Amino acid sequence: MAGRCSSRRASTTTCRRVDWTPPYSEHLFRDFGSTTLGIGIVVAAAAIWLERRLVLVALLAYLAYSVTHLAFHADHLNGDSPGWSAVLLAFTILSVLLPLALLPAALRRPRGAG
């Protein structure tokens, strides 16, 4: 976002980031953490039981997270080294491609099913 980044010198751009130490929004961090934990539980349950509907819901829930996460990071690469930006982008892209690759298998009806 243009209003959140500033250039101190021609070669350096700084962007506001979330602080890992207070002051930060503890409420926001706890909400995000509990939501992520909840999605993790659904994904784990789908991996254990492999029930078709559960797997579909888990993949779609994870995609809702990973696509928006990728979009955010792809738009906020300013201020990081090119190497770290490439690593970050590669892993966030993989976090979208993996569930996308699994969706067709989850959508396929088992043999003999009407």
Backbone as a printed PyTorch tensor [residue, N CA C, xyz], in Angstrom:
tensor([[[  0.8460,  -1.1670,   0.0000],
         [  0.0000,   0.0000,   0.0000],
         [  0.8960,   1.2370,   0.0000]],

        [[  0.6560,   2.1060,  -0.8940],
         [  1.5430,   3.2460,  -1.1070],
         [  1.6840,   4.1220,   0.1210]],

        [[  0.6290,   4.3520,   0.8630],
         [  0.6910,   5.2460,   2.0100],
         [  1.4310,   4.6720,   3.2090]],

        [[  1.7310,   3.3960,   3.1790],
         [  2.3590,   2.7600,   4.3280],
         [  3.8570,   2.5850,   4.1710]],

        [[  4.3940,   2.8490,   3.0280],
         [  5.8170,   2.6940,   2.7880],
         [  6.4320,   4.0620,   2.5340]],

        [[  7.6620,   4.2180,   2.9710],
         [  8.3490,   5.4750,   2.7240],
         [  9.7720,   5.1810,   2.2910]],

        [[ 10.3070,   6.0400,   1.4990],
         [ 11.6680,   5.8720,   1.0250],
         [ 12.5710,   6.8680,   1.7430]],

        [[ 13.5320,   6.3270,   2.5010],
         [ 14.4870,   7.2050,   3.1910],
         [ 15.5940,   7.6410,   2.2480]],

        [[ 16.0170,   6.7340,   1.4140],
         [ 17.0260,   7.0310,   0.4030],
         [ 16.5530,   6.4090,  -0.8970]],

        [[ 17.2610,   6.7030,  -1.9420],
         [ 16.8690,   6.1660,  -3.2420],
         [ 16.9070,   4.6320,  -3.2440]],

        [[ 17.8140,   4.0210,  -2.4520],
         [ 17.9700,   2.5700,  -2.4920],
         [ 17.2640,   1.8540,  -1.3340]],

        [[ 16.6490,   2.5830,  -0.4150],
         [ 16.0510,   1.9560,   0.7610],
         [ 14.5910,   2.3500,   0.8890]],

        [[ 13.7400,   1.3690,   0.9950],
         [ 12.3270,   1.6020,   1.2310],
         [ 11.9440,   0.8750,   2.5120]],

        [[ 11.2330,   1.5600,   3.3930],
         [ 10.7860,   0.9080,   4.6210],
         [  9.2700,   0.8910,   4.6480]],

        [[  8.7350,  -0.2060,   5.1500],
         [  7.2950,  -0.3460,   5.2760],
         [  6.9780,  -0.6970,   6.7130]],

        [[  5.8650,  -0.1630,   7.2120],
         [  5.4330,  -0.5290,   8.5580],
         [  5.0850,  -1.9990,   8.5730]],

        [[  5.4780,  -2.6660,   9.6380],
         [  5.1930,  -4.0840,   9.7850],
         [  4.5860,  -4.3230,  11.1570]],

        [[  4.0590,  -5.5000,  11.3520],
         [  3.5260,  -5.8660,  12.6580],
         [  4.7060,  -6.1220,  13.5830]],

        [[  4.6980,  -5.5100,  14.7400],
         [  5.7480,  -5.7490,  15.7220],
         [  5.5450,  -7.1000,  16.3780]],

        [[  6.6510,  -7.8040,  16.6470],
         [  6.5770,  -9.1000,  17.3190],
         [  6.5810,  -8.9360,  18.8290]],

        [[  6.8810,  -7.7680,  19.2870],
         [  6.8330,  -7.4860,  20.7170],
         [  5.8410,  -6.3520,  20.9340]],

        [[  5.2580,  -6.2920,  22.1250],
         [  4.2750,  -5.2220,  22.3610],
         [  4.8730,  -3.8580,  22.0650]],

        [[  4.1090,  -2.8780,  21.6770],
         [  2.6610,  -2.9090,  21.5620],
         [  2.2110,  -3.4410,  20.2070]],

        [[  1.3600,  -4.4070,  20.2100],
         [  0.6540,  -4.8780,  19.0360],
         [ -0.7390,  -5.2750,  19.4940]],

        [[ -1.5900,  -5.5880,  18.5700],
         [ -2.9520,  -5.9330,  18.9360],
         [ -3.0100,  -7.3870,  19.3990]],

        [[ -2.9920,  -7.5860,  20.7030],
         [ -3.0570,  -8.9430,  21.2470],
         [ -4.3450,  -9.6320,  20.8140]],

        [[ -5.4360,  -8.8910,  20.7840],
         [ -6.7180,  -9.4500,  20.3640],
         [ -6.6320,  -9.9830,  18.9300]],

        [[ -6.0680,  -9.1900,  18.0240],
         [ -5.9210,  -9.6060,  16.6310],
         [ -5.0480, -10.8570,  16.5320]],

        [[ -3.9180, -10.8640,  17.2390],
         [ -3.0210, -12.0150,  17.1890],
         [ -3.6980, -13.2680,  17.7350]],

        [[ -4.4480, -13.1550,  18.8210],
         [ -5.1310, -14.3210,  19.3840],
         [ -6.2400, -14.8090,  18.4420]],

        [[ -6.9820, -13.8920,  17.8420],
         [ -8.0260, -14.2740,  16.8900],
         [ -7.4160, -14.9980,  15.6830]],

        [[ -6.3380, -14.4410,  15.1510],
         [ -5.6770, -15.0610,  14.0040],
         [ -5.1300, -16.4350,  14.3750]],

        [[ -4.4930, -16.5300,  15.5200],
         [ -3.9320, -17.8050,  15.9680],
         [ -4.9960, -18.8730,  16.1550]],

        [[ -6.1080, -18.5000,  16.7690],
         [ -7.1690, -19.4840,  16.9970],
         [ -7.8440, -19.8810,  15.6870]],

        [[ -7.9780, -18.9610,  14.7640],
         [ -8.5460, -19.2900,  13.4540],
         [ -7.6200, -20.2430,  12.6980]],

        [[ -6.3360, -19.9660,  12.7200],
         [ -5.3670, -20.8310,  12.0640],
         [ -5.3650, -22.2180,  12.7010]],

        [[ -5.4480, -22.2790,  14.0130],
         [ -5.5180, -23.5590,  14.7150],
         [ -6.7750, -24.3230,  14.2940]],

        [[ -7.8990, -23.6250,  14.1960],
         [ -9.1480, -24.2610,  13.7760],
         [ -9.0550, -24.8430,  12.3760]],

        [[ -8.4690, -24.1010,  11.4460],
         [ -8.2880, -24.6190,  10.0870],
         [ -7.3550, -25.8210,  10.1120]],

        [[ -6.3200, -25.7540,  10.9390],
         [ -5.3890, -26.8750,  11.0610],
         [ -6.0670, -28.1380,  11.5630]],

        [[ -6.9880, -27.9920,  12.4950],
         [ -7.7320, -29.1470,  13.0160],
         [ -8.5970, -29.7630,  11.9190]],

        [[ -9.2620, -28.9380,  11.1320],
         [-10.0980, -29.4460,  10.0320],
         [ -9.2270, -30.1460,   8.9870]],

        [[ -8.0870, -29.5790,   8.6430],
         [ -7.1780, -30.2010,   7.6700],
         [ -6.6590, -31.5310,   8.2150]],

        [[ -6.2870, -31.5670,   9.4970],
         [ -5.8100, -32.8190,  10.1060],
         [ -6.9040, -33.8830,  10.1100]],

        [[ -8.1180, -33.4970,  10.4510],
         [ -9.2350, -34.4480,  10.4570],
         [ -9.4710, -35.0000,   9.0520]],

        [[ -9.3870, -34.1380,   8.0440],
         [ -9.5780, -34.5860,   6.6640],
         [ -8.4740, -35.5530,   6.2430]],

        [[ -7.2520, -35.3210,   6.7040],
         [ -6.1400, -36.2190,   6.3780],
         [ -6.2800, -37.5660,   7.0790]],

        [[ -6.8730, -37.5770,   8.2610],
         [ -7.0430, -38.8180,   9.0190],
         [ -8.1950, -39.6480,   8.4640]],

        [[ -9.3660, -39.0330,   8.2730],
         [-10.5640, -39.7770,   7.8900],
         [-10.7950, -39.8670,   6.3840]],

        [[-10.2170, -38.9600,   5.6160],
         [-10.3480, -38.9660,   4.1600],
         [-11.7810, -39.1220,   3.6650]],

        [[-12.7210, -38.5320,   4.3830],
         [-14.1120, -38.4930,   3.9340],
         [-14.2140, -37.3680,   2.9070]],

        [[-14.7900, -37.6590,   1.7770],
         [-14.7770, -36.7530,   0.6250],
         [-15.2260, -35.3260,   0.9660]],

        [[-16.3770, -35.1800,   1.6080],
         [-16.8760, -33.8270,   1.9260],
         [-15.9500, -33.0990,   2.8870]],

        [[-15.4340, -33.8150,   3.8650],
         [-14.5200, -33.2090,   4.8340],
         [-13.2390, -32.7470,   4.1420]],

        [[-12.7240, -33.5590,   3.2390],
         [-11.5150, -33.1870,   2.4920],
         [-11.7790, -31.9460,   1.6420]],

        [[-12.9220, -31.8970,   0.9670],
         [-13.2610, -30.7230,   0.1510],
         [-13.3560, -29.4600,   0.9970]],

        [[-14.0400, -29.5530,   2.1330],
         [-14.1780, -28.3830,   3.0100],
         [-12.8060, -27.9500,   3.5240]],

        [[-11.9740, -28.9020,   3.9090],
         [-10.6380, -28.5690,   4.4190],
         [ -9.7990, -27.8900,   3.3390]],

        [[ -9.8130, -28.4350,   2.1270],
         [ -9.0440, -27.8310,   1.0370],
         [ -9.5450, -26.4250,   0.7090]],

        [[-10.8570, -26.2560,   0.6570],
         [-11.4100, -24.9320,   0.3500],
         [-11.1330, -23.9330,   1.4640]],

        [[-11.2280, -24.3720,   2.7140],
         [-10.9220, -23.4770,   3.8390],
         [ -9.4540, -23.0620,   3.8050]],

        [[ -8.5720, -24.0250,   3.5420],
         [ -7.1470, -23.7010,   3.4730],
         [ -6.8540, -22.7910,   2.2840]],

        [[ -7.5190, -23.0270,   1.1550],
         [ -7.3260, -22.1540,  -0.0050],
         [ -7.8060, -20.7300,   0.2760]],

        [[ -8.9080, -20.5840,   1.0010],
         [ -9.3940, -19.2390,   1.3530],
         [ -8.3160, -18.4820,   2.1170]],

        [[ -7.6040, -19.1840,   2.9780],
         [ -6.4940, -18.5680,   3.7210],
         [ -5.2930, -18.3350,   2.8060]],

        [[ -4.8510, -19.3850,   2.1030],
         [ -3.5800, -19.3090,   1.3890],
         [ -3.6140, -18.3610,   0.1900]],

        [[ -4.7380, -18.2560,  -0.4860],
         [ -4.8340, -17.3380,  -1.6290],
         [ -4.7430, -15.8830,  -1.1570]],

        [[ -5.4740, -15.5530,  -0.0940],
         [ -5.4090, -14.1750,   0.4100],
         [ -4.0370, -13.8840,   1.0290]],

        [[ -3.4170, -14.8910,   1.6380],
         [ -2.0730, -14.7400,   2.1910],
         [ -1.0720, -14.4720,   1.0700]],

        [[ -1.1660, -15.2270,  -0.0200],
         [ -0.3000, -15.0040,  -1.1770],
         [ -0.5140, -13.6120,  -1.7620]],

        [[ -1.7660, -13.2130,  -1.9180],
         [ -2.0530, -11.8920,  -2.4910],
         [ -1.4400, -10.7810,  -1.6420]],

        [[ -1.5580, -10.9050,  -0.3250],
         [ -0.9800,  -9.8910,   0.5530],
         [  0.5310,  -9.8290,   0.3830]],

        [[  1.1950, -10.9780,   0.4830],
         [  2.6580, -10.9700,   0.4130],
         [  3.1700, -10.5680,  -0.9600]],

        [[  2.4760, -10.9500,  -2.0140],
         [  2.9060, -10.5610,  -3.3620],
         [  2.8600,  -9.0440,  -3.5370]],

        [[  1.9580,  -8.3950,  -2.8140],
         [  1.8190,  -6.9450,  -2.9050],
         [  2.6800,  -6.1890,  -1.8860]],

        [[  3.3550,  -6.9120,  -0.9890],
         [  4.1270,  -6.2660,   0.0720],
         [  5.5470,  -6.8030,   0.1470]],

        [[  6.2340,  -6.8060,  -0.9620],
         [  7.6140,  -7.2960,  -0.9930],
         [  8.6350,  -6.1710,  -0.7880]],

        [[  8.1720,  -4.9370,  -0.7070],
         [  9.0840,  -3.7940,  -0.5380],
         [  9.8680,  -3.9300,   0.7520]],

        [[ 11.1320,  -3.5790,   0.7020],
         [ 11.9400,  -3.5220,   1.9120],
         [ 12.6500,  -4.8180,   2.2460]],

        [[ 12.2810,  -5.9290,   1.6430],
         [ 12.9770,  -7.1860,   1.8860],
         [ 14.0420,  -7.3790,   0.8210]],

        [[ 15.0190,  -8.2310,   1.1350],
         [ 16.0410,  -8.5340,   0.1440],
         [ 15.4040,  -9.3540,  -0.9770]],

        [[ 15.9340,  -9.2520,  -2.1810],
         [ 15.3610, -10.0260,  -3.2830],
         [ 15.3640, -11.5300,  -3.0020]],

        [[ 16.3940, -12.0320,  -2.3300],
         [ 16.4670, -13.4590,  -2.0110],
         [ 15.3500, -13.9010,  -1.0870]],

        [[ 15.1430, -13.1540,   0.0100],
         [ 14.0680, -13.4970,   0.9520],
         [ 12.6970, -13.3130,   0.3190]],

        [[ 12.5680, -12.3090,  -0.5210],
         [ 11.2980, -12.1000,  -1.2190],
         [ 10.9840, -13.2820,  -2.1220]],

        [[ 11.9880, -13.8030,  -2.8180],
         [ 11.7840, -14.9530,  -3.7050],
         [ 11.3990, -16.1970,  -2.9050]],

        [[ 12.0710, -16.4180,  -1.7720],
         [ 11.7550, -17.5700,  -0.9190],
         [ 10.3290, -17.4520,  -0.3860]],

        [[  9.9910, -16.2840,   0.1250],
         [  8.6510, -16.0540,   0.6610],
         [  7.5930, -16.2810,  -0.4140]],

        [[  7.8080, -15.7180,  -1.5770],
         [  6.8550, -15.8690,  -2.6650],
         [  6.7470, -17.3290,  -3.1110]],

        [[  7.8740, -18.0330,  -3.1820],
         [  7.8560, -19.4420,  -3.5930],
         [  7.0280, -20.2840,  -2.6210]],

        [[  7.2400, -20.0900,  -1.3270],
         [  6.4950, -20.8820,  -0.3460],
         [  5.0100, -20.5100,  -0.3040]],

        [[  4.6890, -19.2420,  -0.4630],
         [  3.2730, -18.8770,  -0.4610],
         [  2.5840, -19.3560,  -1.7360]],

        [[  3.3040, -19.3910,  -2.8540],
         [  2.7340, -19.9530,  -4.0840],
         [  2.4970, -21.4500,  -3.9120]],

        [[  3.4650, -22.1470,  -3.3100],
         [  3.2870, -23.5910,  -3.0620],
         [  2.1050, -23.8590,  -2.1370]],

        [[  1.8690, -22.9540,  -1.1830],
         [  0.7520, -23.1540,  -0.2540],
         [ -0.6010, -23.0190,  -0.9620]],

        [[ -0.6090, -22.4500,  -2.1550],
         [ -1.8250, -22.3830,  -2.9710],
         [ -1.8680, -23.5610,  -3.9540]],

        [[ -0.7270, -23.8740,  -4.5610],
         [ -0.6990, -24.9140,  -5.5870],
         [ -0.9710, -26.3070,  -5.0300]],

        [[ -0.4890, -26.6110,  -3.8380],
         [ -0.6890, -27.9470,  -3.2700],
         [ -2.1700, -28.2740,  -3.0730]],

        [[ -2.9500, -27.4320,  -2.3690],
         [ -4.3700, -27.7650,  -2.2520],
         [ -5.1110, -27.7110,  -3.5860]],

        [[ -4.6840, -26.8330,  -4.4910],
         [ -5.3020, -26.8020,  -5.8190],
         [ -5.0610, -28.1160,  -6.5620]],

        [[ -3.8690, -28.6800,  -6.4080],
         [ -3.5480, -29.9470,  -7.0640],
         [ -4.3420, -31.1070,  -6.4620]],

        [[ -4.6930, -31.0120,  -5.1880],
         [ -5.4470, -32.0780,  -4.5240],
         [ -6.9540, -32.0010,  -4.7790]],

        [[ -7.4470, -30.8290,  -5.1570],
         [ -8.8980, -30.6640,  -5.3850],
         [ -9.4860, -31.6320,  -6.4100]],

        [[ -8.8570, -31.8320,  -7.5780],
         [ -9.4570, -32.7640,  -8.5370],
         [ -9.6310, -34.1810,  -7.9700]],

        [[ -8.6700, -34.6520,  -7.1970],
         [ -8.7860, -35.9820,  -6.5940],
         [ -9.9450, -36.0140,  -5.5950]],

        [[-10.1190, -34.9460,  -4.8550],
         [-11.2070, -34.8900,  -3.8630],
         [-12.5750, -34.7710,  -4.5450]],

        [[-12.6010, -34.1710,  -5.7130],
         [-13.8630, -34.0040,  -6.4330],
         [-14.2910, -35.2660,  -7.1870]],

        [[-13.3310, -36.1340,  -7.4680],
         [-13.6210, -37.3580,  -8.2060],
         [-14.5010, -38.2820,  -7.3760]],

        [[-15.5390, -38.7910,  -7.9830],
         [-16.4220, -39.7460,  -7.2880],
         [-15.7400, -41.1140,  -7.2580]],

        [[-15.8600, -41.8270,  -6.1500],
         [-15.2790, -43.1750,  -6.0830],
         [-15.9490, -44.0980,  -7.1040]],

        [[-15.2280, -45.1200,  -7.5260],
         [-15.7900, -46.0850,  -8.4700],
         [-17.0110, -46.7650,  -7.8540]],

        [[-18.0000, -46.9590,  -8.6790],
         [-19.2200, -47.6180,  -8.2070],
         [-20.2140, -46.6910,  -7.5430]],

        [[-19.8280, -45.4290,  -7.3310],
         [-20.7510, -44.4650,  -6.7110],
         [-21.6710, -43.9410,  -7.8000]],

        [[-22.9240, -43.7540,  -7.4510],
         [-23.9320, -43.2920,  -8.4150],
         [-23.8660, -41.8980,  -8.6380]]])
